[in-house]
Amino acid sequence: MNPDAHLARIQLNPHSRDVQRDLRDAAQMHKTLMRMLPDNLGPTPRHDTGLLYRLDETEQTSTLLVQAAVPLNTQHLPDNYGHSDHKSLAPLFRALRPGRTVRYRITLNPAKRERLPHDQKTKNGRIVPLTGPEADQWWTRRAAQAGLTLHTLLPTPQRPAQRTPTVKGAPTMRHHLMRYDGTATITDPTALTTALLTGIGRGKSYGAGLLSLAPANTP
């Protein structure tokens, strides 16, 4: 069976109060986008459908890319949330060939687990965000595991994904995000298909992990 996924591209309406709320709070954004999935999917609908999203921002526009293994119903978004179009990613999966050069874009949450010897409060260690060369090396390793050999990478810091605490007085949760753009060669189409369908790294509920590919000779 050939793999497939569905992609919705939503150009956000900057005047929408729902959009403004979601851009301030990643948990609210996640809740809004989950409305696009079918009902009655069980206790873990994001995981089971592979729902991923990425916010691409310019000085003029904010665009959401939302991907899932099931059709996405943008009619369930709030009124005047934005203009959307849809496409199947089946042609992309059919085009994955070893040795093919592609352009890529991905927003990631580069991080490592670290435990200090004197820290008894966090038995499994703390998640420490990576920046600079450490983040670049992390992405290079993860790309190789996902079936890509990177040729170039351009890191661009993104606005952190913030989550408003549900308990009064608790600190606001912040997820460090870094976008990478560049070119790469496909080495393992099977591993790459899995990475495209399931995402890469942490923070998938908060706008990280969605990998986009295009032929290297396209603008």
Phi, psi and chi 1 to 4 in degrees:
 res  aa     phi    psi   chi1   chi2   chi3   chi4
   1 MET       -  131.6 -173.6  168.1  122.1      -
   2 ASN   -77.9  135.5  -66.4  -36.0      -      -
   3 PRO   -69.2  154.4   25.4  -33.7      -      -
   4 ASP  -151.8  159.0 -168.4    8.7      -      -
   5 ALA  -152.7  162.2      -      -      -      -
   6 HIS  -114.8  135.7  -56.6  -93.0      -      -
   7 LEU  -122.6  128.2 -176.5   73.0      -      -
   8 ALA  -111.9  131.1      -      -      -      -
   9 ARG  -110.0  119.1 -175.0 -173.2  -55.2  -90.5
  10 ILE  -119.3  113.2  -51.9  165.5      -      -
  11 GLN   -83.8  111.9 -174.4  167.8  -36.0      -
  12 LEU   -72.0  145.1  -61.9  176.4      -      -
  13 ASN   -85.6  109.4  174.2   11.3      -      -
  14 PRO   -66.3  -15.3   25.6  -34.6      -      -
  15 HIS   -89.6   -7.2  -55.0  -66.1      -      -
  16 SER   -75.5  129.2  163.3      -      -      -
  17 ARG   -65.9  -32.2  -69.7 -173.9  177.4 -179.6
  18 ASP   -65.2  -42.4  -65.6  -63.7      -      -
  19 VAL   -63.0  -46.3  167.3      -      -      -
  20 GLN   -59.9  -41.1  -66.0  168.5    8.8      -
  21 ARG   -63.4  -45.6  175.4 -156.1   61.8 -154.9
  22 ASP   -67.9  -33.6  -69.3   -7.9      -      -
  23 LEU   -70.2  -23.5  -69.0  176.7      -      -
  24 ARG   -83.9  -26.4  -70.7 -167.9  -56.9  -94.2
  25 ASP  -135.9  108.9 -171.0  -29.8      -      -
  26 ALA   -64.7  -30.0      -      -      -      -
  27 ALA   -66.4  -38.3      -      -      -      -
  28 GLN   -67.6  -38.9  -70.5  -67.3  -27.2      -
  29 MET   -60.0  -45.2  174.5   73.7   78.4      -
  30 HIS   -60.1  -43.5  176.3 -103.7      -      -
  31 LYS   -63.1  -41.5 -174.0 -179.4  -64.5 -173.8
  32 THR   -62.7  -46.7  -65.8      -      -      -
  33 LEU   -69.4  -28.3  -61.1 -177.4      -      -
  34 MET   -64.9  -21.0  -69.3  -67.5  -70.2      -
  35 ARG   -65.7  -17.9  -66.7  164.9   58.6  175.7
  36 MET   -78.3  -12.9  -60.9  166.4   63.2      -
  37 LEU   -85.2  157.1  -62.7  176.6      -      -
  38 PRO   -62.9  157.8  -20.2   31.1      -      -
  39 ASP   -77.4  166.8  -65.1  -30.2      -      -
  40 ASN    58.2   48.1  -56.5  -43.0      -      -
  41 LEU   -96.3    1.1  -70.5  176.4      -      -
  42 GLY    99.7 -171.4      -      -      -      -
  43 PRO   -77.1  -17.3   26.8  -33.9      -      -
  44 THR  -128.5   62.7   56.7      -      -      -
  45 PRO   -65.1  -35.6   22.5  -33.1      -      -
  46 ARG   -63.8  -47.2 -166.6 -141.8   64.6   78.1
  47 HIS   -65.0  -44.7  177.3  -88.2      -      -
  48 ASP   -68.0  -30.0  -66.3  -14.6      -      -
  49 THR   -98.7   -4.9   61.0      -      -      -
  50 GLY    65.4   31.7      -      -      -      -
  51 LEU   -66.2  126.3 -173.6  136.2      -      -
  52 LEU  -134.6  154.4  -57.7  165.0      -      -
  53 TYR  -149.8  159.7   76.7   92.4      -      -
  54 ARG  -143.3  138.2 -174.3  178.2   73.3 -120.2
  55 LEU   -99.3  117.0  177.2   65.1      -      -
  56 ASP  -105.7  118.9  -74.2  -12.4      -      -
  57 GLU  -119.1  140.2  -65.7 -174.9  -72.0      -
  58 THR  -123.3 -178.1   69.2      -      -      -
  59 GLU   -65.9  -24.8  -68.2 -176.8    0.2      -
  60 GLN  -101.2  -33.0  -66.5   79.1   29.7      -
  61 THR  -136.6  157.8   63.1      -      -      -
  62 SER  -125.4  122.6  -63.6      -      -      -
  63 THR  -123.7  131.4  -57.1      -      -      -
  64 LEU   -99.3  130.8  -87.5  176.9      -      -
  65 LEU  -104.9  124.2  -60.6  179.5      -      -
  66 VAL  -125.1  127.9 -171.8      -      -      -
  67 GLN  -127.3  143.2  176.1 -174.5  -57.9      -
  68 ALA  -156.9  165.4      -      -      -      -
  69 ALA   -81.8   -4.2      -      -      -      -
  70 VAL  -122.7  157.8  -63.5      -      -      -
  71 PRO   -58.1  142.1  -24.8   34.2      -      -
  72 LEU  -103.3  129.2  -65.4  160.9      -      -
  73 ASN  -100.9   95.9 -170.1  -15.8      -      -
  74 THR   -72.3  -10.4   53.1      -      -      -
  75 GLN   -66.4  -18.5  -62.6  -62.0  -44.8      -
  76 HIS   -87.9   -1.1  -70.4  169.6      -      -
  77 LEU   -73.6  160.8  -67.3  173.3      -      -
  78 PRO   -58.0  153.7  -24.1   33.3      -      -
  79 ASP   -57.4  138.3  -68.1  -18.9      -      -
  80 ASN    60.6   29.9  -59.7  -46.0      -      -
  81 TYR   -71.4  -35.1 -161.4   76.7      -      -
  82 GLY   164.2  174.4      -      -      -      -
  83 HIS   -94.7  134.8  173.7   75.5      -      -
  84 SER  -128.8  153.2   64.2      -      -      -
  85 ASP  -137.6  162.5   57.8   69.5      -      -
  86 HIS  -132.1  153.6  -55.5 -107.1      -      -
  87 LYS  -157.2  157.8   70.4  175.7 -178.6  178.8
  88 SER   -87.3  144.0  164.6      -      -      -
  89 LEU   -96.7    8.6  -65.2 -179.5      -      -
  90 ALA   -55.9  -43.2      -      -      -      -
  91 PRO   -59.8  -34.8  -25.0   36.0      -      -
  92 LEU   -62.6  -46.9  167.6   66.0      -      -
  93 PHE   -64.1  -36.3  -68.6  112.2      -      -
  94 ARG   -67.9  -24.0  -70.1 -164.6  -64.1  -92.8
  95 ALA   -88.6   -2.6      -      -      -      -
  96 LEU   -73.7  115.1  -59.1 -179.3      -      -
  97 ARG  -134.5  140.8  -61.8  -73.1 -175.3  -87.2
  98 PRO   -59.3  137.4  -21.4   32.3      -      -
  99 GLY    88.9   -8.1      -      -      -      -
 100 ARG   -77.5  136.5 -175.4  169.0 -170.3  179.5
 101 THR   -92.8  134.3  -57.5      -      -      -
 102 VAL  -133.5  159.4  -66.8      -      -      -
 103 ARG   -96.2  147.3  -67.4 -174.1  -58.8  108.9
 104 TYR  -135.4  158.8   68.2   83.0      -      -
 105 ARG  -145.2  137.2  170.2  171.8  -72.9 -177.5
 106 ILE  -156.0  141.5 -172.9  168.2      -      -
 107 THR  -105.8  130.7  -67.7      -      -      -
 108 LEU  -128.3  163.7  -66.1  163.0      -      -
 109 ASN  -115.2   76.5  174.5 -137.4      -      -
 110 PRO   -64.9  126.3  -15.0   29.3      -      -
 111 ALA  -159.6  161.6      -      -      -      -
 112 LYS  -137.8  157.5   65.6  178.9  178.6  180.0
 113 ARG   -93.5  129.2 -170.6  177.3  -67.5  -83.0
 114 GLU  -136.7  136.4 -176.4  177.4   84.4      -
 115 ARG  -126.8  126.4 -175.9 -179.9 -178.9 -167.3
 116 LEU   -85.7  142.9  -60.1  176.1      -      -
 117 PRO   -57.0  -33.5  -24.1   33.4      -      -
 118 HIS   -89.3   -1.5   61.1  -86.4      -      -
 119 ASP   -89.9  105.2 -170.9   -7.6      -      -
 120 GLN   -96.3   -6.8  -59.8  -60.3  -37.9      -
 121 LYS   -80.9  -27.5  -65.3 -178.7  179.6  179.6
 122 THR  -117.2   92.7   52.6      -      -      -
 123 LYS   -58.6  -39.0 -177.6 -179.7  -63.4 -174.8
 124 ASN   -94.0    6.1  -64.4  -38.0      -      -
 125 GLY    92.1  170.8      -      -      -      -
 126 ARG  -106.3  149.6  -57.8 -173.6 -177.3 -156.7
 127 ILE   -86.0  119.1  -57.3  -60.0      -      -
 128 VAL  -111.2  122.7  179.3      -      -      -
 129 PRO   -67.8  146.1   20.5  -28.8      -      -
 130 LEU  -105.8  143.2  -59.7  175.7      -      -
 131 THR  -135.5  169.8   59.1      -      -      -
 132 GLY    59.5 -144.4      -      -      -      -
 133 PRO   -58.3  -32.7  -26.1   34.7      -      -
 134 GLU   -63.0  -41.6  -82.0 -167.1  -60.9      -
 135 ALA   -66.9  -41.5      -      -      -      -
 136 ASP   -61.0  -43.1  -62.6  -12.2      -      -
 137 GLN   -66.2  -38.5  -66.9  163.2   12.4      -
 138 TRP   -59.6  -46.8 -178.4   93.2      -      -
 139 TRP   -66.2  -38.9  163.8 -131.5      -      -
 140 THR   -60.8  -42.1  -59.5      -      -      -
 141 ARG   -67.0  -44.8  -69.3 -166.9  -58.9  -89.9
 142 ARG   -66.5  -35.7  -64.9  -56.1  -64.9  -96.5
 143 ALA   -62.7  -42.7      -      -      -      -
 144 ALA   -61.6  -41.0      -      -      -      -
 145 GLN   -64.7  -27.5  -64.7  167.5    4.5      -
 146 ALA   -90.4    8.3      -      -      -      -
 147 GLY    88.7   23.7      -      -      -      -
 148 LEU  -128.4  133.6  -72.0  174.2      -      -
 149 THR  -102.0  116.3  -64.4      -      -      -
 150 LEU   -76.2  139.1  -57.8 -174.8      -      -
 151 HIS  -101.5  -43.1  -59.1  -50.9      -      -
 152 THR  -136.6  153.0   62.0      -      -      -
 153 LEU  -148.2  132.8   56.4   84.7      -      -
 154 LEU  -119.3  107.9  173.9   64.2      -      -
 155 PRO   -83.4  136.5   28.5  -29.2      -      -
 156 THR  -133.7  111.7  -54.7      -      -      -
 157 PRO   -59.4  139.1  -22.0   33.7      -      -
 158 GLN  -110.3  163.2  -56.6  -65.0  -71.0      -
 159 ARG   -61.2  135.8   72.2  163.4   87.1 -176.8
 160 PRO   -60.3  146.7  -19.6   31.2      -      -
 161 ALA   -83.2  110.7      -      -      -      -
 162 GLN  -101.1  142.6  -61.0 -166.1  139.5      -
 163 ARG  -125.2  119.0 -177.6  159.5   53.5  102.1
 164 THR   -67.1  130.2  -57.9      -      -      -
 165 PRO   -65.0  146.1   23.4  -33.0      -      -
 166 THR   -89.2  -13.2   55.2      -      -      -
 167 VAL  -108.0  127.6  177.8      -      -      -
 168 LYS   -59.6  131.9 -174.1  176.3 -178.8  179.7
 169 GLY    90.3  -12.7      -      -      -      -
 170 ALA   -74.7  151.6      -      -      -      -
 171 PRO   -69.7  151.7   25.2  -33.2      -      -
 172 THR   -69.8  133.6  -62.1      -      -      -
 173 MET   -81.3  133.5  -58.8  -64.6  -66.1      -
 174 ARG  -126.8  130.3  -71.0  166.6   61.4   89.7
 175 HIS  -111.5  114.8  -58.1  -91.4      -      -
 176 HIS   -66.2  130.4  166.5   71.7      -      -
 177 LEU  -126.8  139.3  -63.3  177.7      -      -
 178 MET  -133.9  129.8 -178.5   73.7   71.6      -
 179 ARG   -96.2  139.2 -166.0 -175.2   78.4 -158.8
 180 TYR  -121.3  133.0  -76.4   98.3      -      -
 181 ASP  -124.4  147.8  -63.1   88.2      -      -
 182 GLY   169.8 -162.3      -      -      -      -
 183 THR  -123.7  155.5   58.0      -      -      -
 184 ALA  -156.5  165.1      -      -      -      -
 185 THR  -112.2  135.3  -65.9      -      -      -
 186 ILE   -74.0  127.0  -61.9  173.9      -      -
 187 THR  -112.2  -29.2   57.7      -      -      -
 188 ASP  -142.3   94.2 -174.5  -20.9      -      -
 189 PRO   -60.2  -32.1  -24.9   35.3      -      -
 190 THR   -66.9  -48.2  -59.9      -      -      -
 191 ALA   -64.1  -36.6      -      -      -      -
 192 LEU   -68.0  -39.5 -175.2   53.7      -      -
 193 THR   -59.5  -45.1  -63.8      -      -      -
 194 THR   -61.0  -43.7  -61.0      -      -      -
 195 ALA   -64.1  -39.0      -      -      -      -
 196 LEU   -65.4  -37.9  -72.7  163.6      -      -
 197 LEU   -79.3  -34.0  -71.1  170.4      -      -
 198 THR  -109.3  -12.2   61.7      -      -      -
 199 GLY    86.3  170.8      -      -      -      -
 200 ILE  -127.9  130.1  -63.9  174.8      -      -
 201 GLY    82.3 -166.2      -      -      -      -
 202 ARG   -88.9  172.4  -59.2  176.4 -178.3  -85.3
 203 GLY    75.5   25.5      -      -      -      -
 204 LYS   -66.7  -25.8  -65.6  172.5 -173.3  174.4
 205 SER   -77.7   -7.9  -64.7      -      -      -
 206 TYR  -125.8   29.5  -55.6  109.1      -      -
 207 GLY    95.1   14.8      -      -      -      -
 208 ALA  -114.2  153.7      -      -      -      -
 209 GLY   102.8  -14.2      -      -      -      -
 210 LEU   -80.4  115.7  172.9   58.6      -      -
 211 LEU   -97.1  127.3  175.0   63.5      -      -
 212 SER  -112.9  138.5  -61.1      -      -      -
 213 LEU  -126.6  151.7  -60.7  178.3      -      -
 214 ALA  -150.3  153.4      -      -      -      -
 215 PRO   -55.4  143.7  -24.5   34.0      -      -
 216 ALA   -64.6  -21.6      -      -      -      -
 217 ASN   -94.7    9.7   57.8   -5.0      -      -
 218 THR   -93.9  151.1   59.7      -      -      -
 219 PRO   -70.8      -   25.4  -33.4      -      -
